Amino acid sequence: MSLTTTAPARRPALITGFTAPKGFGDATLRDRRADAIELLGGIPDPQLLPALELADATARVLARPGVPALQYSRTEGISPLREWIAAREGVPVERIIITNGGFHGLSLGIQTVLERGDLVAVDNPVFPLFLRGLELSAAQILPIRVGADGLDIDQLAGHLRAGAHPAALYTVPDFHNPTQGTLPAGARAELVRLAEHYGFTVFADNPYRELWYQGGPESTSVFNESDRVIHINTFTKTLGPGLRLGWVVVPAQLAPDIVALRSRQDSHSSTLVQAIVGELLTHDPGLFDTTLGRARRVYRGRAETLVAALEREAPGAFDATVPDGGLFLWPRLTDDALDADRLAADASAEGIEYQRGSFFPSGPGTDAARHLRLAYGHVPEAQLDEAAARLGRALRKQTGL
Amino acid sequence: MSLTTTAPARRPALITGFTAPKGFGDATLRDRRADAIELLGGIPDPQLLPALELADATARVLARPGVPALQYSRTEGISPLREWIAAREGVPVERIIITNGGFHGLSLGIQTVLERGDLVAVDNPVFPLFLRGLELSAAQILPIRVGADGLDIDQLAGHLRAGAHPAALYTVPDFHNPTQGTLPAGARAELVRLAEHYGFTVFADNPYRELWYQGGPESTSVFNESDRVIHINTFTKTLGPGLRLGWVVVPAQLAPDIVALRSRQDSHSSTLVQAIVGELLTHDPGLFDTTLGRARRVYRGRAETLVAALEREAPGAFDATVPDGGLFLWPRLTDDALDADRLAADASAEGIEYQRGSFFPSGPGTDAARHLRLAYGHVPEAQLDEAAARLGRALRKQTGL
């Protein structure tokens, strides 16, 4: 039936500009043992998610007259959920836009703020998937060093004084991914001051914020009070990635643009998921913090277990510290003569999978390649002990000890 | 604290290219009586949606060990759901990509297939929100007449022979929105032949397909067998808009591009919603068709009620026919001297809201402005009778009868 096709399928520049995953997220690396212990992703433990309470909330919202949870809703999100988030963030409800998770918040920010080819300052090392998200705007990147206290504001300020004109900056201020540092209050204020002075937008990506281990989190009010910050958050690490539900705190003047974009993409986040989570959070006002309290204790315990197990199984081989929050350990190899790629390959053969530190640099000048990113959130303590033992055996293949 | 901002906030071309809604979807028109009967949107009746069964399915998926419904999943969608859809569409599962509803499928197609500024042939009259979606690619439009049998393939072929080079074509093949025609089998085959010959992609948008009133739907296999068609569907009109769950049948070679785009936007549709609907559809294999059977009878009954009520309340004023499926009536005013805009304003004052036909043309050459689009799916029959009475009173303000 078909005649000769006269024109081959063309692919638009947006699509041809996408690069294939290399390293982090590269499926070709995933040839692993069936019994492998996977410390790969920042996955919450299923037993710490309120599954039964979500089922109960679902039954209640689906029993409401007219079942509004099954109908269209506003692009910005449904009111009870937005109001709960706005109160927690300390901002007017108009500045909260519901998203399909944290990464979606980033992508909406990228598409709403950036012109194609813009310069964007980014963490170095950086959460690698953000760089893939930047391909939506074919952005150029300006790597900014990340140290023990998060983003190096002095280096950023130097670039700005020297004439760099980023349109935006990306950082993870709390329990940085992968380095685990937290940006101190003074540096937050200075970052916002620079953004307002030089006229760039800060993408403050904060998925781990609620998972602090002691003393509570650093304040984010300086972010929420600036019209140069998009503060991105999500229920992914607290109520479950599978919900695909998050939010952005946006400057008031940006909200209509984000709504205009989203109304042309997927209209709005699932009303059902929004209604379930809104019901969960408001039906029992203590449930969210109770859930988080349990999660914080468990994740901290796992981090301590893993640090102790590394020292027991490979004494002196790693400079590893229990982070202040989040889901990752970022140990550094103390022996500079060790081949970190060979270690990862040997570890895979032993049955432990993790993300190599070399996947995370956004530019030169970091020692990320000497690190390992170990995700422990979803792994029971006995398996963390076994993982450390396997890593120790992999190390000894090089050290011969 | 803040210094002078040196650069005003710039807005990227993508965003500044978005136009404000005019007519359809224009919130400024929504100044209505509190007791207004709204025949505005293609909304399924809540009582026809399987709310209890969805709650039961939720309880089951949230009780599964490890609760995979709350975890990350593949960008393409989860297997049980994709497999159920693939079987129903008669295509390999690799060609099914889960979306956040029908409009999301359109937007993914637009962004994956179109270069900025491309020409796109579109229905005339057309579903107005599609034109807003096209702004994602700043597309130019080539209106193609839609008649009683859907898209006018002869007019399209004439444009193509004369040298028009559309990159894509948009049509609603089944129970066209707004005109209610269905493209016959021969015209479907000819449309696909033209697409393959001239090298454009067909966006076949089919949200109403399952809501046929008698004799079953027209075959879509010619769409699903072509590598020049993206066939867009959704559970919006059958299981509820609030789920935000749909799918696209894509040519095999396009699937990786759509996945690459989505993995940079919102990663994947809610695993929870996918798991709930997958469980609903597979736990009781007869449930979906039973649900649809009931819906088809109710919607057909409402269409018949509304046609009869219009004739009773305003004899001879409308050329109105019961459609073969879907959720809309598209009556034409028989008196060319009537002011259709004044009628809509008078109707609003009487307490009935509908979409004016003048909102739907994509170009000249249609009589759409002489029509009304009346959405009856969610409106009980007594209210449809009252709506017709109010419309009759609004008419008589002009006719004086």
Interface residues (C-beta under 8 A of the other chain):
Chain A: M1 S2 L3 T4 T5 T6 A7 P8 A9 R10 R11 P12 A13 L14 I15 F18 G41 I43 P46 L49 A51 L52 L54 A55 T58 A59 L62 A63 G66 V67 P68 A69 L70 Q71 Y72 S73 T99 N100 G101 F103 H104 S107 Q111 T112 V113 L114 E115 R116 R132 G133 E135 L136 S137 H165 A167 A189 V192 R193 E196 H197 Y198 G199 F200 T201 S226 R228 L239 G240 P241 G242 L243 R244 L245 Q253 L254 D257 A260 L261 S263 R264 Q265 D266 S267 H268 S269 S270 T271 L272 V273 A275
Chain B: M1 S2 L3 T4 T5 T6 A7 P8 A9 R10 R11 P12 A13 L14 I15 F18 G41 I43 P46 L49 A51 L52 L54 A55 T58 A59 L62 A63 G66 V67 P68 A69 L70 Q71 Y72 S73 T99 N100 G101 F103 H104 S107 Q111 T112 V113 L114 E115 R116 R132 G133 E135 L136 S137 H165 A167 A189 V192 R193 E196 H197 Y198 G199 F200 T201 S226 R228 L239 G240 P241 G242 L243 R244 L245 Q253 L254 D257 A260 L261 S263 R264 Q265 D266 S267 H268 S269 S270 T271 L272 V273 A275 I276
